[in-house]
């Protein structure tokens, strides 16, 4: 009986620990949230910092102006961290910043 209990316990622990998480990112999200579809993160980098091999990061529509340097990528072809745009949503990732204080310097030159 004890052997059956330990076998079940080991099976349960292995099964639970191998479950992949799905994180969501939205320009209207908050990095203090839990990253679910209803409570998404704000930045892709924050999601990348949470993700472990086997997880999926779904990025929702919007323009993301951020530098992304994931700390992990995965451990094999079967256990990667996958980044993808949400179905039928337009996602743009830019490293540039929006500059609003342009002033004409000379002719067609702005600063």
C-alpha positions in Angstrom: 0.0 0.0 0.0 2.8 2.4 0.9 4.5 1.6 -2.5 1.3 2.6 -4.3 1.1 5.8 -2.4 4.7 6.8 -3.2 4.2 5.9 -6.9 1.2 8.1 -7.0 3.0 10.9 -5.2 5.9 10.8 -7.6 3.6 10.7 -10.6 1.7 13.7 -9.3 4.8 15.7 -8.5 6.4 15.0 -11.9 3.1 15.8 -13.7 2.5 19.0 -11.9 6.1 20.3 -12.3 6.0 19.6 -16.1 3.0 21.8 -16.7 3.8 24.7 -19.0 2.5 28.2 -18.1 1.0 30.6 -20.6 1.7 34.2 -19.9 -0.1 37.1 -21.6 1.3 40.6 -22.4 -0.8 43.7 -23.3 0.2 47.4 -23.7 -2.6 48.0 -21.2 -1.3 45.4 -18.7 0.6 45.7 -15.5 3.8 44.0 -14.5 2.4 43.6 -11.0 -0.4 41.4 -12.3 -0.2 37.6 -12.7 0.2 37.5 -16.5 -3.1 35.7 -17.2 -5.3 36.6 -20.2 -7.5 38.7 -17.9 -4.6 40.2 -16.0 -1.7 40.5 -18.4 1.8 41.8 -17.9 2.7 45.2 -19.5 6.1 44.3 -21.0 7.5 41.4 -22.9 10.7 41.5 -20.9 8.8 41.0 -17.7 7.1 38.0 -19.1 10.4 36.7 -20.3 11.9 37.0 -16.8 9.0 34.9 -15.4 9.0 32.2 -18.1 10.7 28.9 -17.8 11.4 26.2 -20.4 8.2 24.9 -21.9 6.2 28.1 -21.2 4.4 30.2 -23.9 4.3 34.0 -24.0 1.3 35.5 -25.9 1.7 39.1 -26.9 -1.5 41.1 -27.6 -2.0 43.9 -30.1 0.0 47.0 -29.8 3.4 48.7 -30.2 6.0 47.6 -27.7 8.9 50.0 -27.4 11.3 48.0 -25.3 14.6 46.2 -25.3 14.1 42.5 -24.8 16.9 40.2 -23.6 15.4 37.0 -22.3 17.4 35.4 -19.5 16.4 31.9 -20.6 15.5 30.3 -23.9 14.8 26.7 -23.1 16.6 23.4 -22.6 15.7 21.5 -25.8 13.6 21.6 -28.9 10.7 20.2 -26.9 11.1 22.5 -23.9 11.6 26.0 -25.4 10.1 29.3 -24.3 7.8 30.3 -27.2 6.9 33.9 -27.9 4.0 34.5 -30.3 1.5 37.2 -31.2 -2.1 36.6 -30.2 -4.2 35.2 -33.0 -5.4 37.8 -35.5 -3.7 40.6 -33.6 -1.1 43.0 -34.9 2.0 43.2 -32.7 5.0 45.6 -33.4 8.2 45.5 -31.4 10.4 48.5 -31.6 13.5 49.5 -29.7 13.0 53.2 -30.5 11.4 55.8 -28.3 8.8 58.4 -29.3 10.3 61.8 -29.4 7.8 64.7 -29.0 10.1 67.7 -28.4 11.5 68.1 -32.0 12.6 71.7 -32.8 13.7 73.0 -36.2 17.4 73.6 -36.2 18.2 74.8 -39.7 16.2 74.2 -42.9 15.2 70.6 -42.9 17.3 69.7 -39.9 15.5 69.0 -36.7 16.8 68.4 -33.2 
